[in-house]
Amino acid sequence: MRDSAPVVDASVFLGMHHRDEQIRQRSLRFFRDHFHDRVWMSFEQIGLCDSIIWRQSREVQDLYYPFMDRLHSDMRIERGGYCARELALAIGHRELQRLRPERALVAAQVLARGAVLVSHDPVLRRLRCLQSHLWDFDAVRAPVEFPPTLQALYESSRAFVHATLE
């Protein structure tokens, strides 16, 4: 049985600010569409986002963080670490063993929970074991906006432009 909370990785969270317009729009549609739904992010994936933002200039950080803080406060983003079963799966699963640990762990979390993975990461999207767990970015409901205050913060946060799929 699938966990009803999709697992979101850093590529989608940072994807809302990606220089590639398709990635940016797909990420935005997901977050806007799921604003009132539960989603899951591991502490590690949140930390990966932070580590990229902390490398930005102070000015960019000051424009980005109000949006990120408000989104994490207002949206139903559940956060947590990994359980022993997920750690064992990341280490013991044949396909996951050859991945970088942060990829193996998010994949193991998805598999152990029976969840859907929302990711732009091409390495994760190619894994055979995840094929039935991948979010279809083309199957999103009608586009919506964030609530007005959050939308204004998003517009300011666009001072940050992301260029990779981390």
NUBANU-212489 format. One record per atom (N, C-alpha, C, CB): residue in one letter; x, y, z. Coordinates in steps of 0.1 Angstrom, whole numbers, padded with zeros to 4 digits, always signed. Glycine has a CB too. Layout:
REM NUBANU-212489
aXYZ
...
REM end
This chain:
REM NUBANU-212489
m+0008-0012+0000
m+0000+0000+0000
m+0009+0013+0000
m-0010+0000+0012
r+0006+0022-0008
r+0014+0034-0009
r+0010+0044+0002
r+0011+0041-0023
d+0021+0050+0008
d+0019+0061+0017
d+0013+0072+0009
d+0033+0065+0024
s+0003+0079+0014
s-0003+0090+0007
s+0005+0102+0005
s-0016+0093+0013
a+0016+0103+0013
a+0024+0115+0012
a+0036+0113+0002
a+0030+0119+0026
p+0036+0120-0009
p+0047+0119-0019
p+0060+0123-0012
p+0044+0127-0032
v+0071+0116-0016
v+0084+0120-0011
v+0090+0129-0021
v+0093+0107-0009
v+0094+0141-0016
v+0100+0152-0024
v+0115+0153-0022
v+0093+0166-0022
d+0122+0154-0032
d+0137+0155-0030
d+0141+0170-0033
d+0145+0146-0039
a+0154+0172-0031
a+0159+0186-0033
a+0158+0191-0047
a+0174+0186-0028
s+0159+0181-0057
s+0158+0186-0071
s+0145+0193-0074
s+0160+0174-0080
v+0134+0189-0067
v+0121+0195-0070
v+0119+0207-0062
v+0110+0185-0067
f+0124+0207-0049
f+0123+0219-0041
f+0131+0230-0047
f+0128+0217-0027
l+0143+0228-0051
l+0152+0238-0057
l+0147+0240-0072
l+0167+0233-0057
g+0140+0230-0077
g+0136+0231-0091
g+0126+0243-0093
g+0129+0219-0095
m+0120+0248-0082
m+0111+0260-0083
m+0119+0272-0088
m+0104+0262-0070
h+0132+0271-0087
h+0141+0282-0090
h+0151+0279-0101
h+0148+0287-0078
h+0148+0268-0108
h+0157+0263-0118
h+0158+0272-0131
h+0153+0249-0123
r+0169+0273-0137
r+0170+0281-0149
r+0163+0274-0161
r+0185+0283-0153
d+0161+0261-0161
d+0154+0254-0171
d+0139+0257-0169
d+0157+0239-0172
e+0132+0263-0178
e+0118+0267-0176
e+0109+0255-0174
e+0113+0275-0187
q+0111+0244-0181
q+0103+0232-0179
q+0104+0227-0165
q+0106+0222-0189
i+0116+0226-0160
i+0119+0221-0146
i+0112+0230-0136
i+0134+0219-0143
r+0114+0243-0138
r+0109+0253-0129
r+0093+0252-0129
r+0113+0267-0133
q+0087+0251-0140
q+0072+0251-0141
q+0067+0238-0135
q+0068+0252-0155
r+0074+0227-0138
r+0069+0214-0133
r+0070+0214-0117
r+0077+0202-0138
s+0081+0219-0112
s+0083+0220-0098
s+0072+0229-0091
s+0097+0225-0094
l+0070+0240-0097
l+0060+0250-0092
l+0046+0244-0092
l+0060+0263-0100
r+0043+0237-0103
r+0029+0231-0104
r+0028+0221-0093
r+0027+0224-0118
f+0038+0213-0091
f+0037+0203-0080
f+0034+0209-0067
f+0049+0194-0080
f+0042+0219-0063
f+0041+0225-0050
f+0028+0233-0049
f+0052+0234-0047
r+0024+0240-0059
r+0011+0247-0059
r-0001+0238-0058
r+0010+0257-0071
d+0000+0227-0066
d-0011+0217-0066
d-0012+0210-0053
d-0008+0208-0078
h-0001+0208-0046
h-0001+0200-0034
h+0000+0209-0021
h+0010+0190-0034
f-0003+0222-0023
f-0001+0231-0012
f-0009+0227+0001
f-0005+0245-0016
h-0021+0221-0001
h-0030+0218+0010
h-0029+0203+0013
h-0044+0222+0007
d-0020+0195+0006
d-0018+0181+0008
d-0006+0178+0016
d-0018+0174-0005
r-0005+0166+0021
r+0008+0162+0028
r+0018+0158+0018
r+0005+0150+0038
v+0031+0163+0020
v+0042+0158+0013
v+0053+0155+0023
v+0047+0168+0002
w+0063+0147+0019
w+0073+0143+0029
w+0087+0147+0023
w+0073+0128+0031
m+0095+0153+0032
m+0109+0156+0028
m+0118+0151+0040
m+0112+0171+0025
s+0129+0144+0037
s+0138+0140+0047
s+0146+0152+0052
s+0147+0128+0043
f+0151+0151+0064
f+0160+0161+0069
f+0172+0163+0060
f+0164+0158+0084
e+0176+0152+0055
e+0188+0153+0046
e+0185+0161+0033
e+0193+0139+0042
q+0174+0158+0027
q+0170+0166+0014
q+0168+0181+0017
q+0157+0160+0008
i+0163+0184+0029
i+0161+0198+0033
i+0175+0204+0035
i+0153+0199+0046
g+0184+0196+0041
g+0198+0201+0043
g+0205+0203+0030
g+0205+0191+0051
l+0203+0194+0020
l+0209+0196+0007
l+0205+0209+0001
l+0206+0184-0003
c+0192+0213+0002
c+0187+0226-0003
c+0194+0237+0004
c+0172+0227-0001
d+0195+0236+0018
d+0202+0247+0025
d+0216+0248+0022
d+0201+0244+0040
s+0223+0237+0019
s+0237+0238+0016
s+0240+0246+0003
s+0244+0224+0015
i+0231+0245-0006
i+0232+0252-0019
i+0229+0267-0017
i+0223+0246-0030
i+0218+0269-0009
i+0214+0283-0007
i+0225+0291+0001
i+0201+0284+0001
w+0231+0284+0011
w+0242+0290+0019
w+0254+0294+0011
w+0246+0281+0030
r+0255+0288-0001
r+0267+0292-0010
r+0264+0304-0018
r+0270+0280-0019
q+0251+0309-0017
q+0247+0321-0024
q+0252+0334-0017
q+0232+0321-0027
s+0251+0345-0024
s+0254+0358-0017
s+0244+0361-0006
s+0255+0369-0027
r+0248+0369+0003
r+0239+0373+0014
r+0226+0379+0009
r+0246+0382+0024
e+0227+0387-0002
e+0216+0393-0008
e+0206+0383-0013
e+0220+0403-0019
v+0211+0373-0020
v+0202+0363-0026
v+0196+0355-0015
v+0210+0353-0035
q+0204+0351-0004
q+0198+0344+0007
q+0187+0352+0013
q+0209+0341+0017
d+0189+0365+0015
d+0178+0373+0022
d+0166+0374+0013
d+0184+0387+0024
l+0167+0372+0000
l+0155+0372-0008
l+0149+0358-0009
l+0158+0377-0022
y+0157+0348-0008
y+0152+0334-0010
y+0145+0329+0003
y+0163+0325-0014
y+0152+0330+0014
y+0148+0324+0027
y+0134+0327+0031
y+0157+0327+0038
p+0129+0340+0030
p+0115+0342+0034
p+0105+0333+0027
p+0111+0357+0032
f+0107+0331+0014
f+0098+0322+0007
f+0099+0308+0012
f+0101+0322-0008
m+0111+0303+0013
m+0113+0289+0018
m+0108+0287+0032
m+0128+0285+0018
d+0110+0297+0041
d+0105+0296+0054
d+0090+0296+0055
d+0110+0308+0063
r+0084+0304+0047
r+0069+0305+0047
r+0063+0293+0041
r+0065+0318+0039
l+0069+0288+0030
l+0064+0275+0024
l+0065+0264+0033
l+0072+0272+0011
h+0076+0262+0040
h+0077+0251+0050
h+0068+0253+0062
h+0092+0251+0055
s+0064+0265+0065
s+0055+0268+0076
s+0040+0266+0072
s+0057+0282+0082
d+0037+0270+0060
d+0023+0271+0056
d+0018+0258+0049
d+0020+0282+0047
m+0027+0251+0043
m+0024+0239+0035
m+0025+0227+0045
m+0033+0237+0023
r+0018+0216+0042
r+0019+0204+0050
r+0031+0196+0046
r+0006+0196+0049
i+0043+0201+0048
i+0055+0194+0046
i+0059+0187+0058
i+0067+0203+0040
e+0058+0173+0058
e+0063+0166+0070
e+0077+0163+0068
e+0054+0152+0071
r+0085+0163+0079
r+0099+0162+0078
r+0104+0151+0088
r+0106+0175+0081
g+0114+0144+0085
g+0119+0134+0094
g+0132+0128+0089
g+0109+0123+0097
g+0137+0119+0097
g+0149+0111+0093
g+0146+0098+0087
g+0158+0110+0105
y+0156+0089+0087
y+0154+0076+0082
y+0152+0066+0093
y+0166+0072+0073
c+0145+0055+0090
c+0143+0044+0100
c+0153+0033+0097
c+0128+0039+0100
a+0154+0024+0106
a+0164+0013+0104
a+0161+0005+0091
a+0164+0004+0116
r+0148+0003+0088
r+0145-0005+0076
r+0150+0002+0063
r+0129-0007+0075
e+0148+0015+0063
e+0152+0023+0052
e+0168+0023+0050
e+0147+0038+0053
l+0175+0024+0061
l+0189+0023+0061
l+0194+0010+0056
l+0195+0026+0075
a+0188-0001+0061
a+0192-0014+0056
a+0189-0016+0041
a+0184-0025+0064
l+0178-0011+0037
l+0174-0012+0023
l+0184-0004+0014
l+0160-0007+0020
a+0188+0008+0018
a+0198+0016+0011
a+0211+0008+0010
a+0200+0029+0018
i+0215+0001+0020
i+0228-0006+0020
i+0227-0020+0013
i+0233-0009+0034
g+0215-0026+0014
g+0214-0040+0009
g+0208-0042-0004
g+0206-0048+0019
h+0201-0032-0010
h+0194-0033-0022
h+0204-0032-0034
h+0183-0022-0024
r+0204-0042-0043
r+0214-0043-0053
r+0215-0030-0062
r+0211-0055-0062
e+0204-0025-0066
e+0204-0012-0074
e+0208+0000-0066
e+0190-0010-0080
l+0205+0000-0053
l+0208+0012-0045
l+0223+0013-0040
l+0199+0013-0034
q+0229+0001-0039
q+0243+0000-0034
q+0253+0009-0042
q+0247-0014-0034
r+0251+0010-0055
r+0260+0017-0063
r+0258+0032-0064
r+0261+0011-0077
l+0248+0037-0057
l+0244+0051-0057
l+0251+0059-0046
l+0229+0053-0056
r+0252+0072-0048
r+0257+0081-0037
r+0247+0079-0025
r+0258+0096-0041
p+0252+0079-0013
p+0243+0077-0002
p+0230+0085-0001
p+0251+0079+0011
e+0231+0098-0005
e+0219+0106-0004
e+0208+0101-0014
e+0222+0121-0006
r+0213+0096-0025
r+0203+0090-0035
r+0198+0077-0031
r+0210+0089-0049
a+0207+0069-0026
a+0202+0055-0021
a+0192+0057-0009
a+0215+0047-0016
l+0195+0066-0001
l+0186+0068+0011
l+0172+0073+0007
l+0192+0078+0021
v+0171+0083-0002
v+0158+0087-0006
v+0151+0076-0014
v+0159+0100-0015
a+0158+0069-0022
a+0152+0058-0030
a+0147+0047-0020
a+0161+0052-0040
a+0155+0044-0010
a+0151+0034+0000
a+0139+0039+0008
a+0162+0031+0010
q+0138+0051+0011
q+0126+0057+0018
q+0114+0055+0010
q+0129+0072+0022
v+0115+0058-0003
v+0103+0056-0012
v+0099+0042-0012
v+0107+0061-0026
l+0108+0033-0014
l+0105+0018-0015
l+0099+0013-0002
l+0118+0010-0019
a+0105+0016+0009
a+0101+0011+0022
a+0087+0016+0025
a+0111+0015+0033
r+0084+0029+0021
r+0071+0034+0024
r+0060+0031+0014
r+0072+0050+0025
g+0065+0026+0002
g+0056+0024-0009
g+0050+0037-0014
g+0044+0015-0005
a+0059+0047-0013
a+0055+0061-0017
a+0058+0064-0031
a+0061+0071-0008
v+0054+0076-0035
v+0057+0081-0049
v+0069+0091-0047
v+0045+0089-0055
l+0078+0090-0056
l+0090+0099-0055
l+0088+0110-0065
l+0103+0091-0059
v+0089+0123-0060
v+0088+0135-0068
v+0102+0140-0070
v+0078+0146-0062
s+0108+0138-0081
s+0122+0141-0084
s+0125+0144-0098
s+0131+0129-0079
h+0134+0153-0101
h+0139+0155-0114
h+0152+0148-0116
h+0141+0170-0117
d+0158+0142-0106
d+0171+0136-0107
d+0171+0124-0117
d+0175+0130-0093
p+0179+0126-0128
p+0179+0116-0138
p+0184+0102-0134
p+0187+0120-0150
v+0193+0102-0124
v+0198+0089-0119
v+0187+0082-0112
v+0210+0092-0109
l+0179+0088-0103
l+0168+0082-0096
l+0157+0078-0106
l+0163+0091-0085
r+0154+0086-0115
r+0143+0084-0125
r+0146+0072-0134
r+0140+0096-0133
r+0159+0068-0135
r+0163+0057-0144
r+0163+0044-0136
r+0176+0059-0150
l+0162+0044-0123
l+0163+0031-0116
l+0151+0022-0118
l+0164+0034-0101
r+0154+0010-0122
r+0142+0001-0124
r+0133-0001-0112
r+0148-0013-0128
c+0140-0002-0100
c+0132-0004-0088
c+0122+0007-0085
c+0141-0007-0076
l+0124+0019-0091
l+0116+0031-0088
l+0106+0034-0099
l+0124+0043-0086
q+0106+0026-0110
q+0097+0030-0121
q+0082+0031-0117
q+0099+0019-0132
s+0078+0022-0109
s+0063+0023-0105
s+0061+0033-0094
s+0058+0009-0101
h+0071+0040-0089
h+0070+0049-0078
h+0073+0064-0083
h+0080+0046-0067
l+0074+0066-0095
l+0078+0080-0100
l+0066+0089-0102
l+0086+0079-0113
w+0067+0101-0098
w+0057+0111-0100
w+0057+0114-0115
w+0059+0124-0092
d+0045+0115-0121
d+0043+0119-0135
d+0040+0134-0135
d+0032+0111-0142
f+0050+0142-0139
f+0049+0157-0139
f+0039+0162-0149
f+0062+0163-0142
d+0035+0153-0158
d+0025+0157-0168
d+0011+0155-0164
d+0028+0150-0181
a+0009+0148-0152
a-0004+0145-0148
a-0008+0153-0136
a-0005+0130-0143
v-0006+0166-0137
v-0009+0176-0126
v-0022+0182-0129
v+0002+0186-0124
r-0030+0185-0119
r-0043+0191-0120
r-0041+0206-0126
r-0050+0192-0107
a-0051+0213-0128
a-0051+0226-0133
a-0041+0235-0125
a-0065+0233-0133
p-0033+0243-0132
p-0024+0252-0125
p-0031+0262-0115
p-0015+0259-0135
v-0025+0264-0104
v-0030+0273-0094
v-0018+0282-0090
v-0037+0266-0082
e-0021+0292-0082
e-0011+0301-0077
e-0010+0297-0062
e-0015+0316-0078
f+0002+0301-0056
f+0003+0301-0042
f-0006+0312-0036
f+0018+0304-0037
p-0009+0311-0023
p-0017+0322-0017
p-0009+0335-0019
p-0019+0320-0002
p-0016+0347-0020
p-0010+0359-0024
p+0003+0363-0017
p-0019+0370-0023
t+0004+0362-0004
t+0016+0365+0004
t+0027+0356+0000
t+0013+0364+0019
l+0025+0343-0001
l+0035+0334-0005
l+0039+0336-0020
l+0030+0320-0003
q+0030+0339-0028
q+0033+0342-0042
q+0043+0354-0044
q+0021+0344-0051
a+0040+0365-0036
a+0049+0376-0036
a+0063+0373-0031
a+0043+0388-0027
l+0063+0365-0021
l+0077+0360-0016
l+0084+0352-0026
l+0075+0352-0002
y+0076+0343-0033
y+0082+0335-0044
y+0088+0344-0055
y+0072+0326-0050
e+0081+0354-0059
e+0086+0363-0069
e+0099+0370-0065
e+0075+0374-0072
s+0100+0374-0052
s+0113+0380-0047
s+0124+0369-0047
s+0110+0386-0034
s+0120+0357-0043
s+0130+0347-0042
s+0136+0342-0055
s+0124+0334-0035
r+0130+0347-0066
r+0136+0343-0079
r+0149+0349-0082
r+0126+0346-0090
a+0154+0357-0073
a+0168+0363-0073
a+0178+0351-0074
a+0171+0372-0062
f+0173+0340-0067
f+0181+0327-0068
f+0177+0320-0080
f+0179+0319-0055
v+0187+0316-0088
v+0185+0307-0100
v+0194+0295-0098
v+0189+0315-0113
h+0188+0283-0099
h+0195+0271-0097
h+0198+0265-0111
h+0187+0261-0088
a+0210+0259-0112
a+0214+0254-0125
a+0217+0239-0125
a+0227+0260-0128
t+0216+0231-0114
t+0219+0217-0114
t+0206+0210-0110
t+0231+0213-0105
l+0207+0197-0110
l+0196+0189-0105
l+0198+0182-0091
l+0192+0177-0115
e+0205+0189-0083
e+0208+0185-0069
e+0195+0186-0061
e+0219+0192-0062
REM end
